Amino acid sequence: MTNSRRMGLNAVIFGLGSHESGWRMPESNALASTDLDYWIDIARRCENGGFDALFLGDVLALQQSADRHLSDAMDPLVILSALAAVTQRIGLIGTASTTFDHPFHLARRFASLDHVTRGRAGWDIVTSSNPLEAYNFGLYTMPDHAERHARAADVTQAAIALWDSWHSDARIAEKQSGRYLDPAKVQTVDHDGPFVRSRGPLNVPRPPQGRPVLAQAGASEAGRDFAARYADIVFTVQSDLGGAQAFYSDMKTRAVHHGRAPESLLIYPGIVPIAAATHQEAEKRLWK
């Protein structure tokens, strides 16, 4: 018997794709990012094509040069909730920031998404880095890198505690006795961290997965260590095989350091495919 390994595939979509001028292609609908049919078509194509997950990125600001490239973006969780109704198998992962949101909101939204998808939700944990995002939340400057990652750990720990505040069998729903909930199986969490506090419990039952899949794209020292501690999936972009192998080895070693089995952390390298009938046509399309 051969020892076969399966390659996971995840489609990463922001707006109309990775190329900032993709909206200008003759076949593109430049205004499609706010059209639900566009997202439904992508989700169905991914699911039918054998992809494991669809990932929607997000930035909480209208970015610089928005007059030249698509930078507006709807809330990924709103889109993913709609896609839950038209897909059956594919995972649905959305970006949400630990810097500009409270763990109760995050835990509640992703628990809700996990319920409506019947256990297919994922959270891409980001700390945010664009100063324009800070301005939108009343800050004059973005918190420094170390502080953002320290807060991310605090927020993530609180969210996990909130998901764990419900036992999976807490809802009894005994119509004859009138007992809907077993209060002994729903606990407060009393999270009191250096950045956030939450008494809990969550007011959404325990997610079907226990907790959503956690994804991260840390490249810095702090980001890598955070991902090795909490993430199920790590996204990375590497320019050569040696760098990719070094990143893979480093992340697996860090996971073991945090008491995890190395296979519990999956590494997903990013590529930007240019599709065409021939290699020459793909090159022409790339540089068009």
Secondary structure, DSSP 8 states (H G I E B T S, - for coil): ---------EEEESTT-SSTTGGGSTT--TTGGG-HHHHHHHHHHHHHTT-SEEEE---SS--TTTTTS------HHHHHHHHHTT-SS-EEEEEEESSSS-HHHHHHHHHHHHHHTTS-EEEEEE----HHHHHHTT-SS---HHHHHHHHHHHHHHHHHHHTTB-TT-EEEETTTTEEE-GGGB----EE-SS-EE----SS---TTSS-EEEE---SHHHHHHHHHH-SEEEE--SSHHHHHHHHHHHHHHHHHTT--GGGSEEEE-------SSHHHHHHHHH-
